[in-house]
Amino acid sequence: MVLSPGQGWAQLGELGLALLLSASIGLERGLRNKSAGLRTHTLVGVGSALFMLVSIYGFSAVSDENASLDPSRVASQIVSGIGFIGGGLIFVRRDAVRGLTTAAVVWVTAAVGMACGAGLPVLAVAVTVGHFVIVLGLDRLTRRLSLGTRPAHRVTFTYAPGNGVLRDVLVSCSDLGYSVTQTDVDRSPDPHARVTVALLVQGRRPLTDLVTTLTDLPGILSLTTADEDD
């Protein structure tokens, strides 16, 4: 059996490299509990590499002189098509936009897969390393140098209504130098049921100071915190 061009060990190696690099990116996203994880990024990377190989070798048998063959057409469709996946990862909740970083990482993973399929392994590896430097290194550097916006935290608490607890919480945040940039209130139709509130706060003081102050307020039934990132 004679295989058509583009189905040798070199192409399998390119697909294997795309799988390895995209899986490493997806593993990082999955370990950080992002909306797109190991499977999504791996499929995007391998699929992009295969599209590139098909673009390069898949139409070599076409002998019609009037046919217009442009391998870059398939590549350009990968770039535009990956936007559908990225768009599905971005959502807006009130004034907060979430998922932008994850959508960008999916886009980069597609580019890594394309580089593998195009026979550019050095560039693919370099961009994968660059991904980890950007996602992990720059975030730590920004925090250390105190550049950009202040760190954001999500504080979620429940309280019994009717005691002015929410007002006291907002006043306490202000007194500690925290600004409240988002407030989500989950209120039951039952006026006597407990209320759950999620605050997005930013401040330079240690979060433990805010937690200690809020938990000491009368009427607070429970309180949890989480770092806010993309």
DOTORTOR-604168 format. One record per residue (C-alpha): residue in three letters; chain; x, z, y. Coordinates in Angstrom, 1 decimal. Example, Ala and Ser with C-alpha at 12.3 -4.5 7.8 and 13.67 -1.06 7.14 Angstrom:
<site><r>ALA</r><c>A</c><u>12.3</u><w>7.8</w><v>-4.5</v></site>
<site><r>SER</r><c>A</c><u>13.7</u><w>7.1</w><v>-1.1</v></site>
//
This chain:
<site><r>MET</r><c>A</c><u>0.0</u><w>0.0</w><v>0.0</v></site>
<site><r>VAL</r><c>A</c><u>1.5</u><w>-1.1</w><v>3.3</v></site>
<site><r>LEU</r><c>A</c><u>0.6</u><w>1.1</w><v>6.3</v></site>
<site><r>SER</r><c>A</c><u>0.0</u><w>-0.3</w><v>9.7</v></site>
<site><r>PRO</r><c>A</c><u>2.5</u><w>0.6</w><v>12.4</v></site>
<site><r>GLY</r><c>A</c><u>2.1</u><w>4.1</w><v>13.9</v></site>
<site><r>GLN</r><c>A</c><u>1.5</u><w>5.9</w><v>10.6</v></site>
<site><r>GLY</r><c>A</c><u>5.0</u><w>7.1</w><v>9.8</v></site>
<site><r>TRP</r><c>A</c><u>6.8</u><w>10.4</w><v>9.7</v></site>
<site><r>ALA</r><c>A</c><u>7.6</u><w>10.1</w><v>13.4</v></site>
<site><r>GLN</r><c>A</c><u>4.0</u><w>10.1</w><v>14.4</v></site>
<site><r>LEU</r><c>A</c><u>3.1</u><w>13.0</w><v>12.0</v></site>
<site><r>GLY</r><c>A</c><u>6.0</u><w>14.9</w><v>13.6</v></site>
<site><r>GLU</r><c>A</c><u>4.5</u><w>14.3</w><v>17.0</v></site>
<site><r>LEU</r><c>A</c><u>1.1</u><w>15.5</w><v>15.9</v></site>
<site><r>GLY</r><c>A</c><u>2.8</u><w>18.6</w><v>14.3</v></site>
<site><r>LEU</r><c>A</c><u>4.6</u><w>19.3</w><v>17.6</v></site>
<site><r>ALA</r><c>A</c><u>1.3</u><w>19.0</w><v>19.5</v></site>
<site><r>LEU</r><c>A</c><u>-0.4</u><w>21.4</w><v>17.1</v></site>
<site><r>LEU</r><c>A</c><u>2.4</u><w>23.9</w><v>17.4</v></site>
<site><r>LEU</r><c>A</c><u>2.7</u><w>23.9</w><v>21.2</v></site>
<site><r>SER</r><c>A</c><u>-1.1</u><w>23.8</w><v>21.9</v></site>
<site><r>ALA</r><c>A</c><u>-1.6</u><w>26.6</w><v>19.3</v></site>
<site><r>SER</r><c>A</c><u>0.9</u><w>28.8</w><v>21.1</v></site>
<site><r>ILE</r><c>A</c><u>-0.9</u><w>28.2</w><v>24.4</v></site>
<site><r>GLY</r><c>A</c><u>-4.2</u><w>29.0</w><v>22.7</v></site>
<site><r>LEU</r><c>A</c><u>-2.9</u><w>32.1</w><v>21.1</v></site>
<site><r>GLU</r><c>A</c><u>-1.9</u><w>33.5</w><v>24.5</v></site>
<site><r>ARG</r><c>A</c><u>-5.4</u><w>32.7</w><v>25.8</v></site>
<site><r>GLY</r><c>A</c><u>-7.1</u><w>34.2</w><v>22.8</v></site>
<site><r>LEU</r><c>A</c><u>-5.0</u><w>37.5</w><v>22.9</v></site>
<site><r>ARG</r><c>A</c><u>-6.2</u><w>37.9</w><v>26.5</v></site>
<site><r>ASN</r><c>A</c><u>-9.8</u><w>37.4</w><v>25.4</v></site>
<site><r>LYS</r><c>A</c><u>-10.4</u><w>34.3</w><v>27.5</v></site>
<site><r>SER</r><c>A</c><u>-13.4</u><w>32.0</w><v>27.0</v></site>
<site><r>ALA</r><c>A</c><u>-11.3</u><w>29.3</w><v>25.3</v></site>
<site><r>GLY</r><c>A</c><u>-8.8</u><w>30.5</w><v>22.7</v></site>
<site><r>LEU</r><c>A</c><u>-6.7</u><w>29.4</w><v>19.8</v></site>
<site><r>ARG</r><c>A</c><u>-9.0</u><w>26.9</w><v>18.2</v></site>
<site><r>THR</r><c>A</c><u>-10.1</u><w>25.2</w><v>21.4</v></site>
<site><r>HIS</r><c>A</c><u>-6.6</u><w>24.7</w><v>22.8</v></site>
<site><r>THR</r><c>A</c><u>-5.3</u><w>23.6</w><v>19.5</v></site>
<site><r>LEU</r><c>A</c><u>-8.0</u><w>21.0</w><v>19.0</v></site>
<site><r>VAL</r><c>A</c><u>-7.5</u><w>19.8</w><v>22.6</v></site>
<site><r>GLY</r><c>A</c><u>-3.8</u><w>19.4</w><v>22.1</v></site>
<site><r>VAL</r><c>A</c><u>-3.9</u><w>17.7</w><v>18.8</v></site>
<site><r>GLY</r><c>A</c><u>-6.8</u><w>15.4</w><v>19.8</v></site>
<site><r>SER</r><c>A</c><u>-5.0</u><w>14.3</w><v>22.9</v></site>
<site><r>ALA</r><c>A</c><u>-1.9</u><w>13.5</w><v>20.9</v></site>
<site><r>LEU</r><c>A</c><u>-3.9</u><w>11.4</w><v>18.5</v></site>
<site><r>PHE</r><c>A</c><u>-5.6</u><w>9.6</w><v>21.3</v></site>
<site><r>MET</r><c>A</c><u>-2.2</u><w>8.7</w><v>22.7</v></site>
<site><r>LEU</r><c>A</c><u>-1.0</u><w>7.4</w><v>19.3</v></site>
<site><r>VAL</r><c>A</c><u>-4.2</u><w>5.4</w><v>18.8</v></site>
<site><r>SER</r><c>A</c><u>-3.7</u><w>4.0</w><v>22.3</v></site>
<site><r>ILE</r><c>A</c><u>-0.1</u><w>3.0</w><v>21.5</v></site>
<site><r>TYR</r><c>A</c><u>-0.4</u><w>1.7</w><v>18.0</v></site>
<site><r>GLY</r><c>A</c><u>-4.1</u><w>1.3</w><v>17.2</v></site>
<site><r>PHE</r><c>A</c><u>-4.6</u><w>-2.1</w><v>18.8</v></site>
<site><r>SER</r><c>A</c><u>-1.4</u><w>-3.8</w><v>17.8</v></site>
<site><r>ALA</r><c>A</c><u>-3.3</u><w>-5.9</w><v>15.2</v></site>
<site><r>VAL</r><c>A</c><u>-5.3</u><w>-7.6</w><v>17.9</v></site>
<site><r>SER</r><c>A</c><u>-4.0</u><w>-11.1</w><v>18.1</v></site>
<site><r>ASP</r><c>A</c><u>-6.4</u><w>-12.7</w><v>20.6</v></site>
<site><r>GLU</r><c>A</c><u>-4.4</u><w>-14.0</w><v>23.5</v></site>
<site><r>ASN</r><c>A</c><u>-7.4</u><w>-13.6</w><v>25.8</v></site>
<site><r>ALA</r><c>A</c><u>-7.7</u><w>-9.9</w><v>25.0</v></site>
<site><r>SER</r><c>A</c><u>-6.5</u><w>-7.5</w><v>27.6</v></site>
<site><r>LEU</r><c>A</c><u>-4.5</u><w>-4.7</w><v>26.0</v></site>
<site><r>ASP</r><c>A</c><u>-3.6</u><w>-1.7</w><v>28.3</v></site>
<site><r>PRO</r><c>A</c><u>-2.5</u><w>1.4</w><v>26.4</v></site>
<site><r>SER</r><c>A</c><u>-2.9</u><w>3.4</w><v>29.6</v></site>
<site><r>ARG</r><c>A</c><u>-6.7</u><w>3.0</w><v>29.5</v></site>
<site><r>VAL</r><c>A</c><u>-7.1</u><w>5.5</w><v>26.7</v></site>
<site><r>ALA</r><c>A</c><u>-4.7</u><w>7.9</w><v>28.4</v></site>
<site><r>SER</r><c>A</c><u>-6.7</u><w>7.8</w><v>31.6</v></site>
<site><r>GLN</r><c>A</c><u>-9.9</u><w>8.5</w><v>29.7</v></site>
<site><r>ILE</r><c>A</c><u>-8.3</u><w>11.6</w><v>28.2</v></site>
<site><r>VAL</r><c>A</c><u>-7.6</u><w>12.9</w><v>31.7</v></site>
<site><r>SER</r><c>A</c><u>-11.2</u><w>12.3</w><v>32.8</v></site>
<site><r>GLY</r><c>A</c><u>-12.8</u><w>13.4</w><v>29.6</v></site>
<site><r>ILE</r><c>A</c><u>-11.1</u><w>16.8</w><v>29.4</v></site>
<site><r>GLY</r><c>A</c><u>-12.8</u><w>17.6</w><v>32.6</v></site>
<site><r>PHE</r><c>A</c><u>-16.1</u><w>18.1</w><v>30.7</v></site>
<site><r>ILE</r><c>A</c><u>-14.5</u><w>20.8</w><v>28.7</v></site>
<site><r>GLY</r><c>A</c><u>-12.9</u><w>22.4</w><v>31.7</v></site>
<site><r>GLY</r><c>A</c><u>-16.1</u><w>22.3</w><v>33.7</v></site>
<site><r>GLY</r><c>A</c><u>-17.9</u><w>24.1</w><v>30.9</v></site>
<site><r>LEU</r><c>A</c><u>-15.4</u><w>27.0</w><v>31.2</v></site>
<site><r>ILE</r><c>A</c><u>-16.0</u><w>27.6</w><v>34.9</v></site>
<site><r>PHE</r><c>A</c><u>-19.0</u><w>29.5</w><v>36.0</v></site>
<site><r>VAL</r><c>A</c><u>-20.1</u><w>31.1</w><v>39.2</v></site>
<site><r>ARG</r><c>A</c><u>-21.6</u><w>34.6</w><v>39.4</v></site>
<site><r>ARG</r><c>A</c><u>-22.9</u><w>35.3</w><v>42.8</v></site>
<site><r>ASP</r><c>A</c><u>-19.8</u><w>34.8</w><v>45.0</v></site>
<site><r>ALA</r><c>A</c><u>-17.3</u><w>35.1</w><v>42.2</v></site>
<site><r>VAL</r><c>A</c><u>-15.8</u><w>32.0</w><v>40.5</v></site>
<site><r>ARG</r><c>A</c><u>-14.5</u><w>32.7</w><v>37.0</v></site>
<site><r>GLY</r><c>A</c><u>-12.6</u><w>30.6</w><v>34.5</v></site>
<site><r>LEU</r><c>A</c><u>-10.6</u><w>28.5</w><v>36.8</v></site>
<site><r>THR</r><c>A</c><u>-7.3</u><w>29.5</w><v>35.2</v></site>
<site><r>THR</r><c>A</c><u>-8.5</u><w>28.9</w><v>31.7</v></site>
<site><r>ALA</r><c>A</c><u>-9.9</u><w>25.5</w><v>32.6</v></site>
<site><r>ALA</r><c>A</c><u>-6.6</u><w>24.6</w><v>34.2</v></site>
<site><r>VAL</r><c>A</c><u>-4.8</u><w>25.7</w><v>31.0</v></site>
<site><r>VAL</r><c>A</c><u>-7.0</u><w>23.5</w><v>28.9</v></site>
<site><r>TRP</r><c>A</c><u>-6.1</u><w>20.6</w><v>31.2</v></site>
<site><r>VAL</r><c>A</c><u>-2.4</u><w>21.4</w><v>30.8</v></site>
<site><r>THR</r><c>A</c><u>-2.8</u><w>21.6</w><v>27.0</v></site>
<site><r>ALA</r><c>A</c><u>-4.2</u><w>18.1</w><v>27.0</v></site>
<site><r>ALA</r><c>A</c><u>-1.2</u><w>16.9</w><v>29.0</v></site>
<site><r>VAL</r><c>A</c><u>1.1</u><w>18.6</w><v>26.5</v></site>
<site><r>GLY</r><c>A</c><u>-0.6</u><w>16.8</w><v>23.6</v></site>
<site><r>MET</r><c>A</c><u>-0.4</u><w>13.5</w><v>25.4</v></site>
<site><r>ALA</r><c>A</c><u>3.3</u><w>14.0</w><v>26.0</v></site>
<site><r>CYS</r><c>A</c><u>3.8</u><w>14.7</w><v>22.3</v></site>
<site><r>GLY</r><c>A</c><u>1.8</u><w>11.6</w><v>21.3</v></site>
<site><r>ALA</r><c>A</c><u>3.7</u><w>9.5</w><v>23.8</v></site>
<site><r>GLY</r><c>A</c><u>7.0</u><w>10.5</w><v>22.2</v></site>
<site><r>LEU</r><c>A</c><u>8.1</u><w>12.8</w><v>25.0</v></site>
<site><r>PRO</r><c>A</c><u>8.8</u><w>16.1</w><v>23.2</v></site>
<site><r>VAL</r><c>A</c><u>11.3</u><w>17.5</w><v>25.7</v></site>
<site><r>LEU</r><c>A</c><u>8.6</u><w>17.3</w><v>28.5</v></site>
<site><r>ALA</r><c>A</c><u>6.0</u><w>18.7</w><v>26.2</v></site>
<site><r>VAL</r><c>A</c><u>8.1</u><w>21.8</w><v>25.3</v></site>
<site><r>ALA</r><c>A</c><u>9.2</u><w>22.2</w><v>28.9</v></site>
<site><r>VAL</r><c>A</c><u>5.6</u><w>22.3</w><v>30.2</v></site>
<site><r>THR</r><c>A</c><u>4.6</u><w>24.7</w><v>27.4</v></site>
<site><r>VAL</r><c>A</c><u>7.4</u><w>27.1</w><v>28.5</v></site>
<site><r>GLY</r><c>A</c><u>6.3</u><w>26.5</w><v>32.1</v></site>
<site><r>HIS</r><c>A</c><u>2.8</u><w>27.6</w><v>31.2</v></site>
<site><r>PHE</r><c>A</c><u>4.0</u><w>31.0</w><v>30.0</v></site>
<site><r>VAL</r><c>A</c><u>6.2</u><w>31.4</w><v>33.0</v></site>
<site><r>ILE</r><c>A</c><u>3.3</u><w>30.7</w><v>35.3</v></site>
<site><r>VAL</r><c>A</c><u>0.6</u><w>32.6</w><v>33.5</v></site>
<site><r>LEU</r><c>A</c><u>2.7</u><w>35.7</w><v>32.6</v></site>
<site><r>GLY</r><c>A</c><u>5.7</u><w>35.7</w><v>34.9</v></site>
<site><r>LEU</r><c>A</c><u>4.2</u><w>34.8</w><v>38.3</v></site>
<site><r>ASP</r><c>A</c><u>1.3</u><w>37.3</w><v>37.9</v></site>
<site><r>ARG</r><c>A</c><u>3.8</u><w>40.2</w><v>37.3</v></site>
<site><r>LEU</r><c>A</c><u>6.0</u><w>39.0</w><v>40.2</v></site>
<site><r>THR</r><c>A</c><u>3.1</u><w>38.8</w><v>42.5</v></site>
<site><r>ARG</r><c>A</c><u>2.1</u><w>42.4</w><v>41.7</v></site>
<site><r>ARG</r><c>A</c><u>5.6</u><w>43.6</w><v>42.1</v></site>
<site><r>LEU</r><c>A</c><u>6.2</u><w>42.0</w><v>45.4</v></site>
<site><r>SER</r><c>A</c><u>2.7</u><w>42.9</w><v>46.6</v></site>
<site><r>LEU</r><c>A</c><u>2.0</u><w>39.3</w><v>47.5</v></site>
<site><r>GLY</r><c>A</c><u>-1.4</u><w>37.7</w><v>48.0</v></site>
<site><r>THR</r><c>A</c><u>-4.6</u><w>39.7</w><v>47.6</v></site>
<site><r>ARG</r><c>A</c><u>-4.8</u><w>43.3</w><v>46.5</v></site>
<site><r>PRO</r><c>A</c><u>-5.4</u><w>43.9</w><v>42.8</v></site>
<site><r>ALA</r><c>A</c><u>-9.1</u><w>43.7</w><v>41.8</v></site>
<site><r>HIS</r><c>A</c><u>-10.8</u><w>46.1</w><v>39.4</v></site>
<site><r>ARG</r><c>A</c><u>-14.3</u><w>46.1</w><v>38.0</v></site>
<site><r>VAL</r><c>A</c><u>-15.9</u><w>49.5</w><v>38.0</v></site>
<site><r>THR</r><c>A</c><u>-19.1</u><w>49.8</w><v>35.9</v></site>
<site><r>PHE</r><c>A</c><u>-21.2</u><w>53.0</w><v>36.1</v></site>
<site><r>THR</r><c>A</c><u>-24.7</u><w>54.3</w><v>35.2</v></site>
<site><r>TYR</r><c>A</c><u>-26.7</u><w>56.8</w><v>37.1</v></site>
<site><r>ALA</r><c>A</c><u>-30.2</u><w>58.3</w><v>37.3</v></site>
<site><r>PRO</r><c>A</c><u>-32.1</u><w>56.8</w><v>40.3</v></site>
<site><r>GLY</r><c>A</c><u>-33.5</u><w>58.8</w><v>43.2</v></site>
<site><r>ASN</r><c>A</c><u>-30.4</u><w>60.8</w><v>44.1</v></site>
<site><r>GLY</r><c>A</c><u>-28.6</u><w>58.5</w><v>46.4</v></site>
<site><r>VAL</r><c>A</c><u>-25.8</u><w>58.1</w><v>43.9</v></site>
<site><r>LEU</r><c>A</c><u>-25.1</u><w>54.4</w><v>44.8</v></site>
<site><r>ARG</r><c>A</c><u>-24.7</u><w>55.3</w><v>48.5</v></site>
<site><r>ASP</r><c>A</c><u>-22.3</u><w>58.1</w><v>47.6</v></site>
<site><r>VAL</r><c>A</c><u>-20.2</u><w>55.8</w><v>45.4</v></site>
<site><r>LEU</r><c>A</c><u>-19.9</u><w>53.2</w><v>48.2</v></site>
<site><r>VAL</r><c>A</c><u>-18.9</u><w>55.8</w><v>50.7</v></site>
<site><r>SER</r><c>A</c><u>-16.3</u><w>57.2</w><v>48.3</v></site>
<site><r>CYS</r><c>A</c><u>-14.8</u><w>53.8</w><v>47.8</v></site>
<site><r>SER</r><c>A</c><u>-14.6</u><w>53.3</w><v>51.5</v></site>
<site><r>ASP</r><c>A</c><u>-13.0</u><w>56.7</w><v>52.1</v></site>
<site><r>LEU</r><c>A</c><u>-10.3</u><w>55.9</w><v>49.5</v></site>
<site><r>GLY</r><c>A</c><u>-9.5</u><w>52.6</w><v>51.2</v></site>
<site><r>TYR</r><c>A</c><u>-11.2</u><w>50.4</w><v>48.6</v></site>
<site><r>SER</r><c>A</c><u>-13.2</u><w>47.4</w><v>49.7</v></site>
<site><r>VAL</r><c>A</c><u>-16.3</u><w>46.4</w><v>47.5</v></site>
<site><r>THR</r><c>A</c><u>-16.3</u><w>42.6</w><v>47.3</v></site>
<site><r>GLN</r><c>A</c><u>-19.1</u><w>42.3</w><v>44.7</v></site>
<site><r>THR</r><c>A</c><u>-22.0</u><w>44.5</w><v>43.6</v></site>
<site><r>ASP</r><c>A</c><u>-24.2</u><w>43.7</w><v>40.5</v></site>
<site><r>VAL</r><c>A</c><u>-27.2</u><w>46.0</w><v>39.9</v></site>
<site><r>ASP</r><c>A</c><u>-29.0</u><w>46.0</w><v>36.6</v></site>
<site><r>ARG</r><c>A</c><u>-32.2</u><w>47.9</w><v>37.3</v></site>
<site><r>SER</r><c>A</c><u>-35.0</u><w>48.4</w><v>34.8</v></site>
<site><r>PRO</r><c>A</c><u>-38.6</u><w>47.9</w><v>35.7</v></site>
<site><r>ASP</r><c>A</c><u>-39.1</u><w>51.6</w><v>34.8</v></site>
<site><r>PRO</r><c>A</c><u>-38.4</u><w>53.5</w><v>38.1</v></site>
<site><r>HIS</r><c>A</c><u>-37.2</u><w>56.5</w><v>36.1</v></site>
<site><r>ALA</r><c>A</c><u>-34.7</u><w>54.6</w><v>33.8</v></site>
<site><r>ARG</r><c>A</c><u>-31.0</u><w>54.8</w><v>34.4</v></site>
<site><r>VAL</r><c>A</c><u>-29.4</u><w>52.1</w><v>36.6</v></site>
<site><r>THR</r><c>A</c><u>-26.2</u><w>50.2</w><v>35.7</v></site>
<site><r>VAL</r><c>A</c><u>-24.0</u><w>49.0</w><v>38.6</v></site>
<site><r>ALA</r><c>A</c><u>-20.9</u><w>46.9</w><v>38.4</v></site>
<site><r>LEU</r><c>A</c><u>-18.6</u><w>46.9</w><v>41.4</v></site>
<site><r>LEU</r><c>A</c><u>-15.7</u><w>44.6</w><v>42.1</v></site>
<site><r>VAL</r><c>A</c><u>-13.3</u><w>46.7</w><v>44.2</v></site>
<site><r>GLN</r><c>A</c><u>-9.9</u><w>46.0</w><v>45.7</v></site>
<site><r>GLY</r><c>A</c><u>-7.5</u><w>48.6</w><v>47.0</v></site>
<site><r>ARG</r><c>A</c><u>-3.8</u><w>49.6</w><v>47.0</v></site>
<site><r>ARG</r><c>A</c><u>-4.3</u><w>53.2</w><v>45.9</v></site>
<site><r>PRO</r><c>A</c><u>-4.0</u><w>54.0</w><v>42.2</v></site>
<site><r>LEU</r><c>A</c><u>-7.3</u><w>53.3</w><v>40.4</v></site>
<site><r>THR</r><c>A</c><u>-7.1</u><w>56.7</w><v>38.8</v></site>
<site><r>ASP</r><c>A</c><u>-7.8</u><w>58.3</w><v>42.3</v></site>
<site><r>LEU</r><c>A</c><u>-11.0</u><w>56.3</w><v>42.5</v></site>
<site><r>VAL</r><c>A</c><u>-12.1</u><w>57.0</w><v>38.9</v></site>
<site><r>THR</r><c>A</c><u>-11.5</u><w>60.8</w><v>39.4</v></site>
<site><r>THR</r><c>A</c><u>-13.5</u><w>60.8</w><v>42.6</v></site>
<site><r>LEU</r><c>A</c><u>-16.4</u><w>58.9</w><v>41.2</v></site>
<site><r>THR</r><c>A</c><u>-16.7</u><w>60.8</w><v>38.0</v></site>
<site><r>ASP</r><c>A</c><u>-16.9</u><w>64.0</w><v>40.0</v></site>
<site><r>LEU</r><c>A</c><u>-20.0</u><w>62.8</w><v>41.9</v></site>
<site><r>PRO</r><c>A</c><u>-23.3</u><w>64.4</w><v>40.8</v></site>
<site><r>GLY</r><c>A</c><u>-25.6</u><w>61.9</w><v>39.0</v></site>
<site><r>ILE</r><c>A</c><u>-22.9</u><w>59.7</w><v>37.5</v></site>
<site><r>LEU</r><c>A</c><u>-23.7</u><w>59.4</w><v>33.7</v></site>
<site><r>SER</r><c>A</c><u>-20.9</u><w>57.1</w><v>32.6</v></site>
<site><r>LEU</r><c>A</c><u>-18.1</u><w>55.1</w><v>34.1</v></site>
<site><r>THR</r><c>A</c><u>-15.7</u><w>52.4</w><v>32.8</v></site>
<site><r>THR</r><c>A</c><u>-13.1</u><w>50.2</w><v>34.5</v></site>
<site><r>ALA</r><c>A</c><u>-11.4</u><w>46.9</w><v>33.8</v></site>
<site><r>ASP</r><c>A</c><u>-8.8</u><w>44.7</w><v>35.5</v></site>
<site><r>GLU</r><c>A</c><u>-10.3</u><w>41.6</w><v>37.0</v></site>
<site><r>ASP</r><c>A</c><u>-8.4</u><w>38.3</w><v>36.5</v></site>
<site><r>ASP</r><c>A</c><u>-9.1</u><w>34.6</w><v>35.7</v></site>
//
